[in-house]
Amino acid sequence: MSADSVAVDDDTPMEDVAEHDVNIMENEISKTEQPVPETENNKKKTPSEKNTNTGGISLPLSRVKRIIKLDEDVRACSNPAAFAIAVATEMFIKHICEQGAQISKNDKRKTLLYKDLANAVDRSDELEFLTDVIPRTMPLSKALKERKALLQSQQTQHINIMESEQ
C-alpha cells in the first residue's frame, strides 16, 4: 500500500475516501505546475529574436516577391534573391527606426513620431535620399506661402520664355 492510499474498511464513509483522492490529485498537479527556472533554452523570445536565431525574416516572402514583380524591368526573382531583399529591407527599417528613436529619446519621449523620422532623414546624410518621401513637417500657412511663391516663380519663367520666343 502506498503512502498516499487510504485503507478503507467498512466503517469509513465514501465521502472521506473521495475527498482524500481529490487532495492527492491536487498535490500532484501543484507539483507539476511549479515554475521552471528561466534558462537560455526555454526563455521566451520576441519574433525578431526568433528570426535572428533561425535566419528567418519577419516580412512575408510572398509579399516581397509580389512587390518585386511590380517592377517592369524584373521578369522573375528567385527565392534566395527575394529573401536577401527582405533581409535588407528589414535591416533598413531597423536602421531608420533606430535613428528616429534616438531623436525621440533626446526629446525625452518613448513614442516614435513622424517628426522623429523626418528629423532623422534631415540630419543623416545616408538617409538624404528620403527627403522627398519623408519631408519635415511645417505649418500649413508656411506651406501655402512656399507654394504660392513657387507658382509665381514658374509663371514668371513661363512668361519670360514666351516673350523670348516672339
N, C-alpha and C positions, 0 to 999 in steps of 0.2 A: 504494500500500500504506500503511495507517495505521500509526501508531506502536505500536499495541497488537497488530497482527497479526504473525505469525511466518512467516518464509519457510520453507516445507517443501521439503526436497529428498529425494531417495530415501534418503539416509543417516540422516535424523532419525527417531528412534523415535517411534511414535504416542503412547506414554505421556507423552513430554515435551510434545507438542502439546496433549494433553488437559489436562495439569497447568497449562500456560500459559493456556489458555482459562478454567479454573476460577479462576485468580488474577485474571484480568481481570474476571470476573463478580463476585468478592468485592470488588474495589476499587470497582466501580460501585455495588454495594449499600451499601458503607460510606459512600460519598459522599452517597447519598440519605438515610441514617439519621442524619446529623449533627443535633444538637439545634437546634431553631429558637428564636431568642430570643423570650422571652415579651413579647407586646405586649398592649395593651388588647383587640384584636380576637380573639386566639387564646388568651387566658387562660382556664383552666378556671374555671367558676363553680359555686357551690353552687346547689341547687334554689331557695332563697329569692332569690338574686341573679338567677337566670334569670327568675323570676316577676315580680320588681320591674321589670325592664327591659322585659318584654313585656306587662305589665299582666295577667299570669295569676295564678292562685291555686293554693295547694297542696291545699286541701280539694277533694275531688271534688264537682262541682256537682250531680251526680245525688243524692248522699247528702244534701247540704244541702237540696235540694228535697224529698226524702223526709221529712226531719225537719220541714220547714215544713208539709208536708201532715198531720203528726200533730196539728197544732193544728186543732181542730174549727171554729174561727171563720174559718179561711182556706180558701176553696174552691179557689182557683188562685193560682199565683205565676208571674210572668213570669221569663224567664231573666235580664234585667237586674236585677230585684229580688233574685233568688236570688244573683246574682253580688255585688251590694252587701252582702248579708247575709254571704256567705262572706268577703269582704274585711274587713268589720267584725269578724267572728269571729276571723280571723287576727290583726288588729291587737290585739284584746283579749287573745288568748293570748300574743302577744308582750309586751304590757304587763305582764301578771301574772307572766310568767316573768322579765322584767327586774327586777321588784320582788323576787321571790324570790331571783334570782341575786345581787342586791345584798346581801341578808341573808346568803346563803351565802358571799359574798366577805368580808363583815365577820367571819364566823366562820372565815376562812382555809380554806375548802373550795372545791373546784371542782365538786362534785356537788350538784345541786339536789334537796333532800329535801322531803317532805310538810310537815315542820315549818316550812320556809322559806316555803312558800306560805301556810300558816296564820298565820305571824307577819306576812307581808305584808298579808294580809286584816285582821288585827287592828290593825295600825299605820296603815293607809291609810283615810282617810275615804271615798275614792272607791270602795274595794273592800268597804266595810262591808256591802253587800247580800249578800255571800257568807258571812257569819259562820255561817249555818246549814248551808251547803253544805260549807264547808271550816273546820270548827271546830278550835280549838287542841287539841292532844293533851294528855292528862292520865293519870296513873297509874290503873289500874283501881280500886284501893281508894278513891281520891278520887271517881271517877265513881259508884261504888256508894253511897258516903255521900251524895252530892248527890241521887242518885235516890231513896234512902230518905227523905231529908228532904222532897223534892218530893211523894212519895206520901203521907207523913204529913200534909203541909200540905193536900193535896187531900182526904184523908179527913176532916180536921178541918172544912174548909169544907162538905163534904157533910153531915156531922153537924149543923152549925150551921143549914144550910138546912132539913134535915128537922125539927129542933126548932122552928124559927120557923114552919113550916107547921102545926104541931099546935096 
